[in-house]
Structures are given as structure tokens and as C-alpha cells.
Amino acid sequence: MNHKSEIVEVDVREEIKQNIEPFSKIMNAVKSLEGDQQLVLHAPFNPFPLFKVLKKKGYEHESVKVDKKHWKIIFTKEDGDKL
């Protein structure tokens, strides 16, 4: 059995560029996470309001500025898959 952490990537840069609200796309991806999967979000800015929403759902984050308009935010479940 493989217990390696898997990554689910969501890129919302194009939606934001087109003024499309990506919140439901992000939350659907969060809902689909299983076990120790991580969500890697690509956005044109560091999405501070999203941090509070996902913190309430038990996720911590790490933000990395890749380029001027490209942030990569890694969300990980705080307790992982502990029983």
C-alpha cells in the first residue's frame, strides 16, 4: 500500500484574469481531497481571505511567490489522517 502524499492542483489564474469567481472551484477541490492529499493552488495573488476559510476546515498553508503574478499555495490537513 502506498502512503505517499498525493497532490491535487488547481490553477485559478485564468478565471481571475477573466473576472470569474473561483471560490466554488477551489472549494470543490477541497471537498474532493482524501486522506493525506494536499491541495496546491496557483493564483495571481496570495489569497488571504481563503486562509481563514480553510483554517476553519482544518487546513494549514504555505505560500510561495513564484513570479510577479503567480503564487503557489500548498494546503495540508493539520492532523493528516491520524486515527
N, CA, C and O of each residue as an XYZ file, in Angstrom:
332
protein
N       0.846     -1.187      0.000
C       0.000      0.000      0.000
C       0.887      1.245      0.000
O       1.857      1.317      0.754
N       0.560      2.207     -0.830
C       1.359      3.416     -0.961
C       0.762      4.532     -0.108
O      -0.383      4.929     -0.320
N       1.531      5.038      0.856
C       1.045      6.105      1.741
C       1.622      7.461      1.372
O       1.552      8.406      2.158
N       2.194      7.558      0.173
C       2.776      8.809     -0.290
C       1.683      9.876     -0.413
O       0.584      9.603     -0.897
N       2.001     11.071      0.025
C       1.058     12.177     -0.089
C       0.825     12.512     -1.562
O       1.775     12.662     -2.331
N      -0.414     12.624     -1.935
C      -0.757     12.974     -3.307
C      -1.112     14.452     -3.371
O      -1.517     15.061     -2.380
N      -0.950     15.002     -4.549
C      -1.210     16.432     -4.749
C      -2.352     16.616     -5.730
O      -2.395     15.975     -6.780
N      -3.277     17.499     -5.377
C      -4.350     17.915     -6.278
C      -4.047     19.373     -6.606
O      -3.988     20.214     -5.709
N      -3.855     19.674     -7.895
C      -3.516     21.040     -8.293
C      -4.712     21.743     -8.921
O      -5.447     21.170     -9.725
N      -4.883     23.003     -8.527
C      -5.951     23.837     -9.073
C      -5.318     25.171     -9.465
O      -4.675     25.830     -8.647
N      -5.506     25.554    -10.706
C      -4.961     26.817    -11.206
C      -6.128     27.749    -11.499
O      -6.940     27.470    -12.382
N      -6.218     28.863    -10.758
C      -7.334     29.798    -10.945
C      -6.879     31.120    -11.572
O      -7.638     32.088    -11.605
N      -5.664     31.155    -12.056
C      -5.150     32.413    -12.624
C      -5.966     32.881    -13.818
O      -6.255     34.071    -13.942
N      -6.341     31.956    -14.702
C      -7.100     32.348    -15.892
C      -8.504     32.827    -15.527
O      -8.994     33.800    -16.100
N      -9.159     32.144    -14.569
C     -10.502     32.571    -14.134
C     -10.453     33.989    -13.577
O     -11.295     34.822    -13.909
N      -9.475     34.254    -12.738
C      -9.376     35.581    -12.128
C      -9.081     36.640    -13.192
O      -9.609     37.751    -13.132
N      -8.252     36.297    -14.148
C      -7.938     37.208    -15.251
C      -9.212     37.571    -16.020
O      -9.352     38.694    -16.505
N     -10.146     36.604    -16.128
C     -11.409     36.824    -16.840
C     -12.533     37.298    -15.914
O     -13.700     37.304    -16.306
N     -12.182     37.694    -14.690
C     -13.155     38.164    -13.683
C     -14.193     37.106    -13.328
O     -15.348     37.434    -13.058
N     -13.790     35.847    -13.326
C     -14.664     34.747    -12.910
C     -14.275     34.366    -11.485
O     -13.103     34.123    -11.198
N     -15.256     34.317    -10.604
C     -15.007     33.993     -9.198
C     -14.650     32.508     -9.069
O     -15.463     31.656     -9.428
N     -13.448     32.176     -8.564
C     -13.013     30.776     -8.499
C     -13.320     30.058     -7.188
O     -12.901     28.916     -7.003
N     -14.043     30.707     -6.274
C     -14.239     30.127     -4.943
C     -14.870     28.738     -4.980
O     -14.408     27.837     -4.280
N     -15.918     28.549     -5.784
C     -16.578     27.232     -5.820
C     -15.654     26.169     -6.414
O     -15.680     25.018     -5.979
N     -14.845     26.540     -7.398
C     -13.880     25.599     -7.981
C     -12.876     25.144     -6.916
O     -12.544     23.962     -6.828
N     -12.403     26.089     -6.116
C     -11.448     25.773     -5.054
C     -12.104     24.894     -3.989
O     -11.524     23.895     -3.562
N     -13.303     25.263     -3.567
C     -13.972     24.509     -2.502
C     -14.355     23.104     -2.971
O     -14.320     22.168     -2.172
N     -14.717     22.934     -4.233
C     -14.989     21.596     -4.772
C     -13.729     20.740     -4.736
O     -13.794     19.547     -4.439
N     -12.596     21.341     -5.036
C     -11.326     20.609     -4.977
C     -11.013     20.210     -3.534
O     -10.555     19.095     -3.281
N     -11.258     21.113     -2.597
C     -11.030     20.813     -1.172
C     -11.919     19.659     -0.739
O     -11.465     18.745     -0.051
N     -13.186     19.698     -1.138
C     -14.135     18.633     -0.792
C     -13.697     17.275     -1.316
O     -13.967     16.245     -0.697
N     -13.019     17.276     -2.458
C     -12.619     16.010     -3.079
C     -11.341     15.415     -2.473
O     -10.989     14.275     -2.774
N     -10.653     16.175     -1.630
C      -9.404     15.677     -1.046
C      -9.671     14.481     -0.141
O     -10.648     14.445      0.607
N      -8.774     13.504     -0.230
C      -8.894     12.301      0.605
C      -7.591     12.065      1.339
O      -6.511     12.354      0.824
N      -7.703     11.536      2.554
C      -6.518     11.146      3.316
C      -5.516     12.265      3.457
O      -5.838     13.349      3.945
N      -4.294     11.995      3.026
C      -3.228     12.987      3.184
C      -2.957     13.768      1.905
O      -1.858     14.290      1.720
N      -3.948     13.853      1.020
C      -3.764     14.634     -0.205
C      -3.602     16.112      0.136
O      -4.217     16.618      1.075
N      -2.773     16.788     -0.632
C      -2.574     18.220     -0.480
C      -3.210     18.937     -1.659
O      -3.274     18.407     -2.768
N      -3.676     20.146     -1.401
C      -4.176     20.999     -2.478
C      -3.090     22.020     -2.792
O      -2.618     22.727     -1.901
N      -2.698     22.092     -4.051
C      -1.754     23.114     -4.496
C      -2.536     24.069     -5.383
O      -3.003     23.704     -6.462
N      -2.668     25.293     -4.908
C      -3.437     26.314     -5.607
C      -2.485     27.279     -6.299
O      -1.539     27.773     -5.686
N      -2.736     27.546     -7.577
C      -1.975     28.532     -8.335
C      -2.884     29.742     -8.527
O      -3.967     29.632     -9.101
N      -2.432     30.895     -8.040
C      -3.245     32.108     -8.091
C      -2.358     33.307     -8.435
O      -1.140     33.242     -8.270
N      -2.967     34.414     -8.917
C      -2.174     35.591     -9.270
C      -1.809     36.463     -8.064
O      -1.091     37.453     -8.208
N      -2.299     36.097     -6.882
C      -2.007     36.830     -5.648
C      -2.121     35.858     -4.479
O      -2.627     34.745     -4.626
N      -1.648     36.292     -3.331
C      -1.728     35.475     -2.122
C      -3.140     35.639     -1.545
O      -3.457     36.716     -1.041
N      -3.990     34.625     -1.597
C      -5.416     34.758     -1.258
C      -5.711     34.714      0.252
O      -6.235     33.726      0.766
N      -5.364     35.801      0.943
C      -5.516     35.849      2.399
C      -6.909     35.470      2.912
O      -6.988     34.722      3.886
N      -8.016     35.942      2.314
C      -9.343     35.555      2.832
C      -9.583     34.038      2.803
O     -10.287     33.504      3.660
N      -9.002     33.352      1.826
C      -9.174     31.908      1.712
C      -8.515     31.164      2.882
O      -8.970     30.091      3.278
N      -7.450     31.739      3.423
C      -6.735     31.082      4.525
C      -7.639     30.872      5.732
O      -7.605     29.812      6.357
N      -8.451     31.880      6.067
C      -9.370     31.767      7.220
C     -10.421     30.695      6.973
O     -10.743     29.911      7.867
N     -10.956     30.665      5.753
C     -11.996     29.688      5.412
C     -11.450     28.269      5.549
O     -12.092     27.405      6.148
N     -10.265     28.033      4.995
C      -9.709     26.676      5.041
C      -9.128     26.327      6.407
O      -9.058     25.149      6.759
N      -8.711     27.320      7.179
C      -8.244     27.079      8.552
C      -9.395     26.486      9.378
O      -9.189     25.570     10.175
N     -10.610     27.021      9.176
C     -11.789     26.506      9.882
C     -12.087     25.063      9.498
O     -12.710     24.327     10.264
N     -11.640     24.660      8.308
C     -11.840     23.282      7.853
C     -10.644     22.393      8.212
O     -10.596     21.222      7.833
N      -9.680     22.961      8.946
C      -8.557     22.167      9.425
C      -7.330     22.143      8.536
O      -6.512     21.229      8.636
N      -7.189     23.134      7.668
C      -6.041     23.170      6.754
C      -5.061     24.272      7.142
O      -5.448     25.389      7.484
N      -3.777     23.919      7.075
C      -2.734     24.931      7.197
C      -2.193     25.178      5.800
O      -2.442     24.394      4.883
N      -1.452     26.268      5.637
C      -0.982     26.600      4.289
C       0.460     27.074      4.305
O       0.998     27.486      5.332
N       1.062     26.998      3.128
C       2.385     27.555      2.888
C       2.306     28.257      1.543
O       1.898     27.660      0.547
N       2.699     29.529      1.515
C       2.631     30.321      0.281
C       4.026     30.551     -0.281
O       4.971     30.845      0.451
N       4.131     30.411     -1.594
C       5.404     30.637     -2.284
C       5.126     31.572     -3.467
O       4.268     31.289     -4.303
N       5.856     32.678     -3.525
C       5.715     33.590     -4.662
C       6.626     33.073     -5.768
O       7.850     33.101     -5.640
N       6.015     32.600     -6.859
C       6.751     32.020     -7.976
C       7.205     33.120     -8.944
O       8.325     33.095     -9.454
N       6.309     34.086     -9.182
C       6.579     35.172    -10.120
C       5.719     36.363     -9.697
O       4.969     36.278     -8.724
N       5.829     37.464    -10.424
C       5.081     38.679    -10.058
C       3.581     38.416     -9.873
O       2.978     38.894     -8.912
N       2.983     37.655    -10.794
C       1.541     37.364    -10.701
C       1.280     35.866    -10.638
O       0.336     35.359    -11.245
N       2.136     35.163     -9.889
C       1.944     33.721     -9.728
C       2.363     33.307     -8.320
O       3.544     33.316     -7.973
N       1.372     32.947     -7.528
C       1.589     32.410     -6.194
C       1.197     30.942     -6.199
O       0.225     30.546     -6.842
N       1.955     30.155     -5.484
C       1.633     28.730     -5.293
C       1.384     28.554     -3.803
O       2.263     28.808     -2.979
N       0.177     28.117     -3.467
C      -0.203     27.938     -2.072
C      -0.502     26.460     -1.849
O      -1.325     25.865     -2.545
N       0.174     25.887     -0.874
C       0.021     24.464     -0.564
C      -0.803     24.345      0.714
O      -0.412     24.837      1.772
N      -1.953     23.681      0.590
C      -2.840     23.453      1.738
C      -2.715     22.006      2.175
O      -2.821     21.088      1.362
N      -2.488     21.811      3.473
C      -2.335     20.474      4.054
C      -3.243     20.348      5.255
O      -3.324     21.266      6.072
N      -3.926     19.227      5.376
C      -4.788     18.973      6.538
C      -3.905     18.956      7.788
O      -2.875     18.282      7.807
N      -4.297     19.687      8.821
C      -3.477     19.820     10.010
C      -3.189     18.501     10.703
O      -2.042     18.244     11.070
N      -4.200     17.653     10.893
C      -3.943     16.383     11.586
C      -3.615     15.262     10.631
O      -3.299     14.156     11.071
N      -3.679     15.511      9.342
C      -3.439     14.434      8.379
C      -4.526     13.381      8.507
O      -5.706     13.709      8.630
N      -4.129     12.127      8.477
C      -5.094     11.015      8.503
C      -4.976     10.229      9.805
O      -5.133      9.008      9.810
N      -4.702     10.921     10.907
C      -4.491     10.241     12.187
C      -5.813      9.721     12.750
O      -6.848     10.378     12.646
N      -5.758      8.542     13.339
C      -6.959      7.966     13.978
C      -6.749      7.855     15.458
O      -7.638      7.396     16.175
